[in-house]
């Protein structure tokens, strides 16, 4: 009986301490500042808007767009299929499953790329994989994808291929000045085949 | 800081070397606690000897308290500690087979090796049976695969499914373990066995 009493005397107080202290909620950064600086410097987090446009048109299920702006801005406009995780709530527990996974590709976007980049840096330091940043943000998206400007006549063929792709992608995604003149219902049907044909050329233009 | 190997503080090879020494120490402790005697081990099922329950539960709660404190002090990241994934069907069937084998053979896998190491013939026979089972399962794996992989639950924690803090569950487990020890010692007196 003696050893049992001794054990009880020793281990019950320890158990009470453990039950009394709050659960450890601190998250430790898993990447050192050096490693992060290296990754950020190389720009590995950036995904070209052309790649995103292609994935959206193809309805690639592995793409998850994440809007890091405020809910009001998200309500006003969001990219197709995007979910809203405001930067200020990025670290809340409800989003951990979305941000820390290895099945899908999360692409953060904000108006420019500053906030999206902040979101990427935080998640990257926590050691999360598969998070990226939309290069140029919504501003570039609007200016160059949804309302692509025709290249000059003397431009190389790649420029024209890129322009063709962007124009058809814009129509398919229901954006840009083209759509407002044509109306939205017929455009989706009309453009789909054209886009899938063009999509093959896009990586050459985008990269 | 910890766990050491996943965080790259020690290499995989060092990890195996440490595991080797810990394994030897584990075997030594098992043998010196009398775990090489099948009569002593089987005693837990008949009530005359509860040393199995006491040693393993003491080990479990000591380890639990140690890990929770180390996590509290920031010495170890429990999210990185490997937890066996749960496949419910195979866990239940495996538990039944293991328990039946334990009662009939008088050893569990680890203790059969300690018994064999000090030259006990019944333990050597048990080890032989163990290998027949291991190879038998491996070679007929396609037959069992569906059942083996059924009801995958991920890596659930009891504290999480009960919705309580790890520390609180720890305290309850400690109390439960101590109560079991009291009952076990009562049973040892109630069902004594003269010679084993």
Contacts between the chains, C-beta under 8 A, distances in Angstrom:
chain1	res1	chain2	res2	distance
A	1	B	185	6.8
A	4	B	178	7.4
A	4	B	181	5.4
A	4	B	182	7.2
A	4	B	185	6.8
A	7	B	58	6.7
A	7	B	178	7.4
A	7	B	181	7.8
A	8	B	178	5.3
A	11	B	61	6.3
A	11	B	62	7.5
A	11	B	65	6.5
A	11	B	174	5.6
A	11	B	178	7.8
A	12	B	171	7.9
A	12	B	174	6.3
A	12	B	175	7.4
A	12	B	178	7.4
A	14	B	65	5.1
A	14	B	69	7.4
A	14	B	174	7.9
A	15	B	65	6.8
A	15	B	167	7.9
A	15	B	170	5.7
A	15	B	171	3.8
A	15	B	174	4.1
A	15	B	175	7.4
A	16	B	171	6.1
A	17	B	167	7.9
A	18	B	65	6.8
A	18	B	68	5.0
A	18	B	69	7.1
A	18	B	72	7.5
A	18	B	166	7.6
A	18	B	167	3.6
A	18	B	168	7.9
A	18	B	170	5.0
A	18	B	171	6.3
A	19	B	165	7.2
A	19	B	167	4.6
A	19	B	168	4.4
A	19	B	170	6.8
A	19	B	171	4.0
A	20	B	167	7.2
A	21	B	72	6.1
A	21	B	167	6.2
A	22	B	165	7.9
A	23	B	165	5.0
A	23	B	166	6.3
A	23	B	167	6.9
A	24	B	71	5.6
A	24	B	72	5.9
A	24	B	74	7.6
A	26	B	74	7.3
A	28	B	74	7.4
A	28	B	77	6.3
